[in-house]
Amino acid sequence: MGGTHALLLLLSVAAAALAALAPGATALQASQAWSLLKLRQLLGDPPALSSWRNSTDFCYGGDYKTASAFVECYDDSVTQLHIIGDPSAGAARPLPKTFSIDAFFTTLSRLPDLKVLTLTNLGLWGPLPGNKISRLASLEIVNVSSNYLYGELPRGLSRLPNLQTLVADNNMLSGGFPDWLSGGEKLPLLAVLSLRNNSLSGTLPESVVKAMPSLRTLVLASNNISGNLPDLSALEHLQVVDMAGNSLGPEFPRLGRKVASVVLAGNRFSDALPEELLASCYLLERLDISSNRFVGPFPPALLSLPSIEYLSIAGNRFTGKLSGNASCGENLRFVDLSSNLLTGSLPACLAARNKDSGSMTVLFSANCLSADGKDDSQHPSPFCQNQALAVGIVPEKAHKKPGAKGGLVAAIVAAVLGGALVVGAAIFFAVRKASTPKARPPRRLLEHASSAYPSNLFADARYISQTVKLGALGIPAYRSFSLVELEAATDNFEVSSLMGQDAHGQMYRGRLSNGTPVTIRTLKVKKSQSSQSFNRHIEMISKLRHRHLVSALGHCFEYNLDDSTVTQLYLVFEYVQNGNLRGRISQGTEGRRLTWGQRISTTIGVAKGIQFLHGGIIPGLFANNLKITNILLDQNQVAKIGSYNIPILSETTTKSEGGAGNKYASDRVPNGDKIDIYDFGVILLEVISGKPISSIYEVEIMKEQLQSALTAEGPSRRRSFVDPAVSKGCSDESMRTVMEICLRCLAKEAKQRPSVEDVLWNLQFAAQVQGDWRGDSRSSEESPLSPSKVPAESADY
């Protein structure tokens, strides 16, 4: 987005020059000067606007202007307004609790000639008021990034006929692309649309292409958008496409010939790459399709595109034999071929430039490429052949007369033959008998123990998604495991590894061969479950990856050999080793209890996890039976929801076992979102009071005490309700804000409980107030989850 900000700066400079040359410059209209001062008041008189006074000559004075706040005029009317919060401070300065975004934009609408509007890092919160925005009919460039704006894109945007740039990165905008885009309404001049790092969901409709015919830059990275992209080739001016970190796929989109940058990393593309389409993109400078599930041969022509500078295909399943004689474009500066199934040798043009340290960066580990001397970063050639078979890619030479190894491969591919199946099973049982002292069920087929499993059901490259923002999560990519791996991780499911069990199955603690600690959940499967059901559930489970969830790492199936039906499912999750939230609140020892600032930040993390469960995946997961003992803390004190309502759990439980999960599907629980808000309120109640809560009776008593403390005059009564371990280290406004939102969460009527976005805003406000208050100097420094410390997510929704 550097180009967008540069454009804004150039426009500002140009406007200033025109203003300076304007003949007969007159003072700003009194009504507009009043509006500017009113905006300052509504923003809580921030330091950046301290020079704005009644006597300020906003248009031609110049002495009041700073890099973070200035106005440009034409004649006696404001045409540009720029107010920029301090990005180095992390979180925006808290706005007054009386702040109203409706009132703010109503005041803005009194600047009728406003063309350029920048409002970034200001802490603006609330839904964009479309009816107010539509009054600013002259707007051409809008940048409202890094605020707390939520809700859908308003219809009022379609009434801005001159709008050319809309940037709203790093907010909490949600929902699908609005219906009004499908109703024939257009943004005919819009050239730049950037909504990076929000919570937009659903598919990108074809109507977007028709509604924005002038689009040059489309940035929707780090959202929750799914499905195939529309045909973008109709956007003849499109140059930049950044859709990284969504759930798009499986088909690669059609692009226009003028495209210069395409970033589709971290999605669910799983088809072959259309070589002919990309070969026509002569202006393409940057192509990043890493961390997807692309299959098929890698097109070497990509290396020699005339304008290509940056190429990353890392983390896919591309096959093919690279030739040392392949050519490279003269502008190529970065190539990442890592973690694919490539064989042959690295093209000489890459190898030569890679040795010249200042010329090019080339990464190619975790393939099967030959190299001079020993190269521990490459797999042996059979590895890539077998992995290609696992995703349904048959080598080109498979029809030729194979050697000993080739015969085995062909036999695996032709595993529908009964003889091959028997041989595979015999080999498996021989190995198992020699290495495993325990008796296991006698008739089964193991995923990855043989390639003779039903390919239409378990060709995992076809339906296991690469999860959004894996890099930000810092956890391994989701994958399928073999039972042999899981048995090794748990010492053959030893009793000492058993963490617990319930009606669904057992929970084991284990450690993978690379040292990664994991939690393994075993689930018995009903025979009535269909292949489609497993497809759907594994697709859902593979998406359960977020900074504030105990994330899914993979799965393993166990089959019956006779009919290839699944008999048992193993789910692998990350293992969180630092105990639960109650252990750092009501049961924490002296010195281990969280400070007030840390408590707020931890609950912010939990709320973000809930937000992801509700809206970050489709369908959402509701009624998750949230408990403080299921909120786990990792080594960095990052809060993670350790148990949630996975639909497959209810399907694997017979009707006689009862349970809330059996009556409704997780996405159809009546008021399911409000049930989670109530449970979150109970967690918040314990976080505030420091007293363990074990029954609904205790909740009602403490709720009355909380209400009484809030209505009492003076802060002393409120502090008497707060955990004595932290009551002296919290600001009164922060404490009151958290207590108020807790009480709202515990409302008896579901419709009276706040939304998760409302909860998030209040907690973030409380954290910001606490950070500004110096009574608890540790709260902002030690809290790894404070808004100023949280890295951009992915998986943060």
C-alpha positions, -999 to +999 in steps of 0.1 A: +000+000+000+031+023-002+018+034-036-015+045-021+001+066+006+025+081-019-005+091-040-022+107-011+010+127-003+014+138-038-022+150-040-017+169-007+014+186-020-002+195-053-033+209-035-011+230-012+008+244-042-025+254-059-037+270-028-006+290-024-009+303-060-046+310-057-053+347-064-072+367-039-071+339-013-099+345+013-104+333+048-122+300+055-160+302+058-169+306+095-192+276+094-164+254+082-139+267+107-165+259+134-169+224+119-131+218+122-131+229+158-161+207+165-143+177+150-114+184+174-139+184+203-155+151+192-121+135+190-114+145+226-090+173+219-061+151+209-025+165+211-022+165+173-049+191+171-037+213+200-028+241+176-064+243+163-080+274+179-107+299+171-081+323+157-064+297+134-063+305+097-068+269+085-065+276+048-036+300+045-020+304+079+004+275+077+018+279+112-006+254+127+002+226+102+020+194+113+027+162+095-002+146+114-029+172+110-035+198+083-061+212+060-060+223+024-085+248+009-096+262-024-108+297-020-128+298+012-137+261+014-119+230+028-110+205+001-086+182+021-086+171+057-058+150+072-058+138+108-033+110+115-028+094+149+006+084+161+012+049+145+043+044+167+021+044+198+005+011+187-030+015+199-049+047+191-056+072+219-089+064+235-118+085+224-144+099+248-170+073+258-196+098+245-180+096+210-206+091+183-195+082+148-229+096+135-222+130+150-186+129+137-197+123+101-226+147+104-200+174+113-178+163+084-208+167+060-206+204+067-175+205+045-193+200+012-163+205-010-141+180+007-123+159-018-095+141+002-101+127+037-075+110+059-086+097+093-061+071+104-050+057+138-076+078+156-096+050+174-128+058+155-154+031+163-188+022+151-204+013+117-197+037+088-229+058+086-238+056+049-265+083+050-240+108+064-211+097+040-234+102+010-236+139+018-199+143+010-206+140-027-172+156-037-151+130-020-124+115-043-099+099-018-108+083+016-084+067+040-099+055+073-073+028+081-063+015+116-095+023+135-122+002+150-148+005+123-172-024+121-203-036+102-208-038+065-198-014+037-227+011+036-248+018+006-239+055+009-206+048-008-224+042-040-236+078-039-201+092-041-198+096-079-163+109-078-148+084-054-115+071-068-097+057-037-111+039-007-086+026+019-100+010+051-073-014+062-069-027+097-105-023+109-132-047+120-155-045+089-175-077+085-202-094+065-201-102+028-199-078-001-230-057+001-261-065-019-262-030-033-233-039-056-255-065-072-284-041-077-268-021-105-253+006-083-217+015-093-185+032-082-176+041-118-143+060-110-130+038-081-094+029-090-081+018-056-100-004-031-080-017-001-098-034+028-068-054+042-070-071+076-107-069+083-133-097+088-151-097+055-166-130+046-185-148+019-176-149-018-165-120-041-195-117-065-193-111-102-211-078-096-179-063-081-163-064-116-193-046-131-197-021-103-160-010-104-150-009-140-120+015-134-104-006-107-066-006-108-057-019-073-077-045-054-064-054-019-086-077+002-058-096+020-063-111+055-100-114+055-123-145+055-133-145+018-139-179+003-148-196-030-136-188-065-127-153-075-148-138-103-134-133-138-111-103-133-100-101-169-129-078-176-111-052-154-089-040-182-071-014-160-064-038-131-027-038-121-025-050-085-043-079-069-036-089-033-059-115-019-035-133+005-047-149+037-082-158+028-099-191+019-102-187-018-101-215-044-099-240-058-096-224-093-070-198-102-087-166-113-087-152-148-066-120-150-062-092-174-030-087-194-020-054-176-017-070-142+016-063-126+013-078-091-006-109-080-005-120-044-026-151-036-006-166-008-022-185+021-055-196+003-070-228-008-062-229-045-057-266-055-060-268-092-032-267-117-017-233-126-029-220-160+003-216-179-012-201-210-030-174-189+001-163-170+023-165-201+003-136-216+009-114-186+039-096-200+038-068-174+037-092-144+064-082-119+053-100-088+036-134-084+032-149-049+010-181-047+028-197-018+011-217+009-017-231-012-024-266-026-016-261-062-008-294-080+005-304-114+036-294-133+054-262-125+055-239-156+092-230-161+080-202-184+072-182-153+109-177-147+114-160-180+085-136-181+099-103-194+090-082-164+090-107-135+110-096-105+095-117-076+082-153-078+072-175-049+055-209-053+066-222-019+045-246+001+025-262-028+025-296-046+040-286-079+057-314-097+079-317-128+115-320-138+135-287-139+161-283-165+194-267-160+190-250-194+158-231-184+160-194-190+154-166-165+140-131-170+167-104-167+147-085-140+143-115-117+155-108-082+137-132-058+126-169-064+112-193-038+106-228-050+107-244-015+085-272-003+072-286-035+077-319-054+102-307-080+129-330-095+158-325-119+183-297-113+182-260-104+183-239-136+218-226-142+206-190-145+192-193-109+223-211-095+247-186-110+228-155-098+223-170-064+261-172-059+264-135-067+250-123-033+239-090-046+221-102-077+193-126-066+178-145-037+169-182-046+153-206-021+146-242-032+148-264-001+125-294+006+122-306-031+139-335-048+164-315-068+198-329-076+228-308-065+266-310-066+277-328-035+254-337-006+224-314+000+206-322+032+178-297+023+165-319-005+144-351-002+154-382-021+137-386-055+112-414-045+098-390-018+085-366-045+071-395-066+052-410-037+039-376-025+027-369-061+008-402-060-008-392-027-024-362-043-035-380-074-007-370-098+005-399-119+041-396-133+043-392-170+064-424-173+040-445-154+029-462-186+064-473-195+079-506-183+088-499-147+118-512-127+113-528-093+104-495-076+083-484-106+063-517-104+055-510-068+043-475-076+022-488-104+007-514-081-002-487-057-019-467-083-038-498-094-047-506-058-082-515-067-069-549-077-075-573-049-041-589-050-023-556-044-046-548-016-038-581+001-001-577-003-002-542+011-022-554+041+001-583+047+032-560+047+014-537+071+005-564+096+040-578+095+055-545+104+029-538+131+034-572+146+071-568+149+070-532+163+039-530+184+034-551+215-003-542+219-032-559+203-051-537+179-084-543+159-075-569+133-092-556+102-083-520+092-066-499+066-044-470+077-040-437+059-006-434+044+003-470+054-008-479+019-020-459-011-049-483-015-074-461+004-103-446-016-088-417-035-120-399-040-124-395-003-089-390+010-069-372-017-063-346+009-048-320-014-083-318-029-101-306+002-077-298+031-073-260+032-041-242+038-052-220+067-052-182+067-021-164+079+000-194+089+031-173+092+015-150+118+002-180+138+037-196+140+022-231+139+028-259+114+006-261+083-025-284+086-019-318+072-029-355+075-010-378+098-003-415+097-013-436+126+023-447+129+032-411+136+006-407+163+015-440+180+051-429+180+041-396+195+022-412+223+043-443+229+016-464+214-011-445+233+003-453+267-019-447+297+007-422+310-001-401+279-038-401+286-050-366+296-087-375+300-118-389+282-154-381+277-184-395+257-166-388+224-133-405+231-099-400+247-075-372+248-037-379+247-006-358+251+021-365+226+053-352+209+059-354+172+092-366+158+103-330+152+098-322+189+064-304+185+041-311+215+006-320+205-028-330+219-044-359+201-082-365+204-096-399+194-132-401+181-151-433+174-171-430+142-207-442+135-210-463+104-238-442+091-215-412+084-210-407+047-179-397+027-195-363+021-199-358+059-162-364+064-152-341+036-173-314+052-160-319+087-123-321+077-127-289+057-142-272+088-116-286+112-087-275+089-099-239+093-098-239+131-065-221+132-063-187+150-040-170+174-066-173+202-077-209+196-060-241+204-055-247+167-060-278+146-028-292+132-042-322+113-061-355+113-057-392+108-083-418+097-085-454+106-104-477+082-120-511+081-102-532+055-133-550+043-154-520+031-129-491+035-153-473+059-138-451+086-139-466+120-119-440+140-108-404+136-078-388+153-077-350+156-043-334+163-042-300+180-014-278+193-005-284+230-006-254+253+016-259+283+012-229+306-020-239+324-055-223+323-067-188+330-081-197+364-046-207+375-035-171+369-066-155+384-085-170+413-061-199+420-029-181+411-001-180+437+015-147+447+037-134+419+019-155+392-014-136+392-020-115+361-020-077+366-051-057+357-037-047+323-028-083+316-063-095+325-079-071+301-055-081+274-062-118+280-100-113+278-095-093+246-078-124+232-107-146+243-132-122+227-112-123+194-113-161+195-151-160+199-153-135+171-134-159+148-156-189+158-187-168+150-177-151+118-142-162+108-154-195+094-185-206+074-206-218+090-198-203+123-195-222+156-218-212+184-227-223+219-192-233+226-196-240+263-169-215+272-153-219+307-124-202+324-108-236+328-108-240+290-090-208+284-054-218+282-023-196+282+008-204+262+044-195+272+039-159+261+006-156+281-014-156+249-050-167+257-063-196+236-098-211+237-091-248+243-125-263+237-152-254+212-183-268+195-169-289+166-200-303+148-184-338+143-185-343+181-223-342+181-225-365+151-202-391+167-224-391+198-255-413+197-288-398+205-291-417+238-261-398+251-279-365+250-261-332+252-267-299+237-247-307+206-273-333+194-304-311+192-290-285+169-262-281+144-236-257+157-246-230+133-283-233+141-283-231+179-310-206+188-292-174+201-259-194+200-239-162+197-255-147+228-250-180+247-213-175+242-215-139+252-231-150+285-204-176+291-178-149+284-195-127+310-191-154+336-154-157+327-151-119+329-168-119+363-141-142+377-114-122+361-127-090+377-134-105+412-106-130+415-131-155+430-137-189+415-172-195+402-186-230+401-224-226+398-251-205+382-262-197+417-229-180+425-231-161+392-265-146+401-252-135+436-220-120+422-240-103+394-261-085+420-230-075+439-215-062+407-246-042+399-246-027+434-209-018+431-215+000+398-245+020+410-227+031+442-212+066+443-174+069+443-148+044+431-142+028+465-172+005+463-162-006+428-127-013+440-140-035+468-156-058+442-123-061+422-097-087+431-076-071+459-045-084+442-050-059+414-075-033+427-048-008+435-032-011+400-062-002+378-076+031+367-112+038+377-124+043+342-108+011+329-123-008+359-158+007+354-157+000+316-149-037+322-175-041+349-202-025+328-196-047+298-195-077+321-229-068+335-243-064+300-230-098+289-248-114+319-282-099+309-311-125+313-326-116+279-303-128+250-312-098+228-300-074+256-265-089+255-239-070+234-224-083+202-188-096+203-177-065+184-192-043+211-175-064+238-142-060+219-144-023+216-152-018+253-123-040+264-099-023+240-111+010+253-104-002+289-070-014+279-061+019+262-073+039+293-053+016+315-022+020+293-025+058+296-029+057+334+004+053+352-008+036+383-001+002+368+032+006+349+034-031+343+000-034+326+010-023+291+046-035+293+040-071+304+008-077+285+016-096+254-020-091+242-024-054+247-036-037+215-002-021+211+016-055+212-007-077+192+008-085+158-014-083+127-032-115+123-045-135+106-061-159+121-069-121+142-106-116+134 
